[in-house]
């Protein structure tokens, strides 16, 4: 084994070392998400709530099922292009298996990165390539934010709510400063590693160094070309919201209003440091709909309908894709099981 690679069982051993921390990082966001979704469901529990939800399902299920195919296809294409931009040419079959797994779990705490775990197993990635693939997934979120931020700032929040724009700008600036500080801290830590540094600190530092270096490679015009397909698949959800609102008789809602509402929903998932979409998305969307004069119960029903249909259709299509490619998924599972029983010896490499 060369000193520039980690042993094959790196992911398994590293995951076991952080098992307790990961449990905490899953339980807390899950509790927050469940609390928010429970609140939205309580608001939606009006006398006509169930009838309105059924009306949304009955009238728009075909539209959601139809458009979820181009939505998923564009997301998979963008992820593959970003991986290719980092010099990682992945065959379509393992990439689609990993992508489908990530789409099924993406609304759960940290679930969007399941696709990186699966891809690492299928392609036998070492530390650096796992970190770079993780950055490619993060870059997809960055592209969404790059479109949602200007949309939210330009279209804004109805009424005299300047604080919304200033809060959004403040959060964006805080993220930029945090990322810059993280880059400096990781670079400093990488230069001061020694043989006395605990193995887990060296592993984390090397992973973060590769992750952030890959992020630097995305600062190019080549990345900008991915904004167009990103905008297209984001518009799919805007169409869902617009169609569902009109199904319930909210005819005063313009398409641009739906764009603004979904922009805030996207930013609530990306910028708020709660790594789960279920809960924050529904809560933010409900508040945004209410700002346009839509009653709270109707706003809550719209967001619950979007969650039920869009997430359900995604799981249905991604699950069917995994069923078709089940041999590839079995290979990933077998690789994971093999890594779990391999001896944990060997030098720590990066």
CORVENFEN-V323190 format. One record per run of one state. SS is the DSSP state (helix for helix, strand for strand, loop for the rest). FROM is the first residue (numbers start at 1). TO is the last residue. If there is no record, write none. Layout:
# CORVENFEN-V323190
[[SS	FROM	TO] [SS	FROM	TO]]
This chain:
# CORVENFEN-V323190
[[loop	1	9] [helix	10	17] [loop	18	18] [helix	19	44] [loop	45	48] [helix	49	85] [loop	86	91] [helix	92	105] [loop	106	110] [helix	111	123] [loop	124	126] [helix	127	155] [loop	156	161] [helix	162	191] [loop	192	198] [helix	199	217] [loop	218	220] [helix	221	224] [loop	225	225] [helix	226	247] [loop	248	254] [helix	255	270] [loop	271	279] [helix	280	291] [loop	292	295] [helix	296	324] [loop	325	325] [helix	326	341] [loop	342	350]]
